[in-house]
Every structure is written in structure tokens, then in C-alpha cells.
Amino acid sequence: MVRGLYTAWTGLRNEERRMDVVTNNMANADTTGFKKIDATSQSFARQLAVKIDDNTEGPNLKRGIGGVALGTKIGETFYDMSQGGFRETGDVYNVAIGGSGFFTIRMTDKDGNDHIRYTRDGDFTVTKEGFLQTKDGDSVLDENGNPIQIPNANFVDVAIGENGDIYADNNYVATIGLTDFESYEYLSSYGENMYEAVDGATQIPANATLTQGYLEMSNVNMVTEMVDMIAITRAYETNQKMVQTLDDILEKTVTIGQV
């Protein structure tokens, strides 16, 4: 009986976690370059149930009566890095990545320490000094890891090629740095629509092309997320009813025992 309560409880926890993932996806459905997150789960290893204190087949005989599942084990979350659709903006400093890869961004914390992050969000702007930055003021780096500065950025014709080459009035300025990874399992969500590499991450050349004047949109499908939300809600209610049913049975058992 208690095992049944535990099994139902693990189901409740798992559905709560799945709901958190789905609602986060839906909240970022319009976030530029956002990548959908999925959650995994699995059952705990089955345990052999044994009949004990049963003398019908002989004294002190312990006989296996089958495997018993112990509920749901919460698994990992992972990113769906599939390509999102492009939206035309016409902004000179909006750049969409087609294929696999990330823009390389340098962030500076409040203590003045620099950190390298990665993003698919190409909604860039320039400062009055001509430095190419994200909307949050973080530096976009070139292929050599240096901040990109466009001379007279607001007064020249800026063109960004498919390979990331930046030209100002037909004069070469820099090449936007793109980075990809051998496995996305070694990327951790940092926040602000960015990722950071963790121990074990291996960088590889990006297989991507850039499109100026466009932004890559989120790859979240709202219809799919709504369907998942309904399924999660029903699964949660089922586990909840199981807890209530077992609780009622335990209450009656206690009452009978008192009599």
C-alpha cells in the first residue's frame, strides 16, 4: 500500500517537472533563436518481490513472485537544436544562422571578469563607437576572439556575407565568429538566451551560413506544446486520484484495526 503511494508520488513529481519544461517552452515561443527543451524519464529498476512467512509450501520458504516497479525516475533535459524559421526584419545588424553553430559572445560580470557564452540570437546593434553588441550590451566576437568594431557604423553601407565577413563601404572589417560543438550535451543554459560550455565540451568548426536582415525564430511549436500540456495534466490527475484512493483505503484499514 505504501509502495503504491510512493509510486504515485514519483509520477506526480515527474509530471510537475514536465509541465515546468512545457510552460518554459511556451513562454519563449517568440524568443529569437530559442531552442525547445525536452525532458526524459524512465522507470526505476524492477525489484524482485519475494513471498515470506508463508508455510503453505514448506517452512521458511522464500519464493519469488515477480518483478515490482518502483515508480518513475526523473531523467535529463535536453535541447532540440533543430532549425527555427526565419523572419525578415530588414535591419542591417540582424543576422540569422542557417545550419549548426552559435555566435560567440563575451560577457563581463560586475567584478570585471570576462566570460565566453554562445547564442543563436542574432538581434545585434552597434554602439556609437561602432562596436557590434547584443541587445544586453555584450560584445559579439570575431573569428579571432576579438570584439568587432565597424568604423563609422552609422554612416556607412554595412554588408554581412554568408560566411560572416563584414564589409563597410566595400572595405573588409572582420568576420563574425561562429562556434559549434561535437555534442550539445556539454552545453548548459546560462540564461538571457545564451549557453555556456561545461567540462567535456569539444568545439568544432560551424557548418552554417548567415543571412543579413533576418532573425531565426524559436523552434517551439505551440500546437505540440498545448497537446503535451493536456497529456501532462491528465497524467497528473490520474496519479493524484491514485494517491487519494490509497489514502482512503489506508484510512479504512486503520478504522477497522481500531475496532
N, C-alpha and C positions, 0 to 999 in steps of 0.2 A: 504493500500500500504506500509506504513512504517512498519506495523507489519510484512508484508511479508519479508521485508529486514532484520528485526531483526531475524525472524525465520531462514532464510538462513544463517545469520551470526553465529547463535548458532551452526548450522550444520558444518560450516567451522571450528569453534573452536574445536568442538568435534573430527572431522577427523584429525586435526592437532595433537591433543593430542594422538589419537590412533596411528598415524604414529610415533610419538616420542617413544611410547611403543614398537612398532614392530621393529623399527630400533635399539633400545637398545637391544632387544632380539637377533636380527641377529648379532649384534656386539659381543655378548657374547656366540655365538653358540659353540665356542671352549673353553670357560672358565670352568675350572674344578669346578664341584659342583654348577654351576649357575642354578638358578631356574627361569623359564619363568614367566613373568609378564603379566597379562591380565588387560584390562580396561573395566569398565562398563559405561553405560549411560542410561538415561531414559528421557521421555518427561516431561515437566513441567505440573503441574496440569491444566486440561482443565478449561477454564473460560466461563461462560455463556454470549453469545452475546445477546444484547438487542436492539431492534429497538426503536429509539426515534424520536421525532419530526415528527411523521407520523400520520396525521389526517384522514387517509382513514377508520380507524375503530373506530373513536371517538377521541375527543380532549384529549391531554396529556396522551395517552395510551402507556405504555412501555410493549412491548411483547417480550418474549424470543424467539430467532430464532435458538438456538442450541449451542453446545459447540464449543470452538475455542482453538486449540492447540497453545502454545506459543514457540514452538521450543524444542531443545534438551538440557537437563540438564546434565552437566558432572557429572559422578558418581565417584566411587572409583577405585583404582587399587588394585589388589590382587595377591598373589604369587601362582603359580601352583607348589605345593611341591611333585609332583609325582616323582617316582624314575627315575634317569638317568641311562644310560648304563654304564657298567664297561669297562675300558681299562687297559690291563695288562702292567705294566712298569718294574716289576722285582726289583724295588727299595725297599730296606728294610724299608725305612721310608715313603713310600707311603701307605696310608690306605684309603679304601673306605667304606662308611657307606651303609649298606643294611637295608632298613626299615626306620623308622621315628626317627629323632634325630639329634643333632648337636654336633660338637666338641666345647668345652668351651675354649675360648682364652682370655688371659689377655694382654691388650694393655696399654702402658704407653705413655701419651701425653708429649708435650715439657715442661710442668710445673712439670713433675714428678708424675702426678696423674694417678692411675691405673683405668682401665675401663674393664668390662667384656663384651665380644662380642661372637657371635656364628657363626659358619660356617660349610658348608658341604665339603669344600675344604680340602682334606687330604694330600696335597702335602707338607709333612714336611721335615725338615732337622735337623741336630744336630750341635751345636757349638763345639768348641774344648774342652769346659768344659763338654760336654755331655748333654746339655740342649736341649730338644725337642722344636723346634720352627717352625713357619710358614715361608714361603719364605720372608716375610717382617720383620722377626725378632721378632714376637710376641710370647709370651710363650704359649705352649699347657699345659693345666692344667689336673691334675689327678682327681679322684672322690672326693677328699677332698678339691679341690680348690688350690692345690699347684703345682708349676712348676715341670715338670718331668725331672729328671736328670738320665742319663744312664751312669754308671761308665765305663770308657774306651770304650766309644761308638764305636770308630773306630777300635777297636781291638778285639771285642768280637762278638759272634754269637747272634744277636738280633732276637727274635721271638715275634710276637704280635698275641694273640689269638682272637677268635671271640668275646669274652666278653671284650676285651680291655686290658687284662693282658699282661704286657711286661716282658719278660724274657731275661736276658743277660747270656749266657753260662749256661742256665737252672736255673739261680738264679732269683727269683722274684724281680722286680724293683718297679713297680707301675701299676695302672690301669688307662687307658685313661678315662677322664671324659666325659660322654655323657649326654646331656640335651635335653628334649623335652618340648613342651608347649601344654596346653589344647586347645588353639586357636591361630592360626598363624596371626589372625587379630591384635594381640598385638605385632607383630614384625615389626620393622622399618628397612629399608635398610640403613646401615651405610656407605657403600662404601667398596672398597677393598674386595668385595665378602663376606661381613660379615653383620650380623644383630645385632640389639640391642633390648632388651626388653623394652617396654614402660609401663606406668602405666596401671595396669589391667592384665598384663601378669601373668599367673599361670604355674609354672613349674610342670612337671610330669615326671616319670621315662621313659627313652627312650626305645622303643621296637626296638632294632637294633642289627645287628651283624657286625663285622668289618672283612675286608678281606685285608690281608697284600700283598703288591706288586701290588696293583691295585689302580686306581683312578676312582671316579664316574664322568662321564662327564655331560655336560649340558643336560637338558631335552628339549631344544629347537629343534623343527622340522623345518628345513629350508624350506621345501616344503610348509608347512602350513603357515609359516610367509610370503612367497612370494605371496601365494594366497590372504592372508589378505591384503598385501600391494597393490595388484592390485584393490581389492574391495574398499579399502580406497581411493585410487587415483580417482576411478570413482565416488565415492560418493562426494568427494571434488569438482570435476569438475562439477557435477550436481548442487551443491549449488552455485558454482561460476557463472554458467550460469544463475541461478535464480536471483542472485544479478544484473548481467549485464542487464537482461531482465527488471527487475523492475526499474532499473536506467534509461533505455531508455524510459520506459513508463512515468516516472516522468518528464523527460526532455521534452517530447512531451506535457505533460499536462501543464507544465509551459509556453511553447511556445504558446499553444492555449489560455491560460489565458491572456497572454500579448496582443494577437490580439484582 
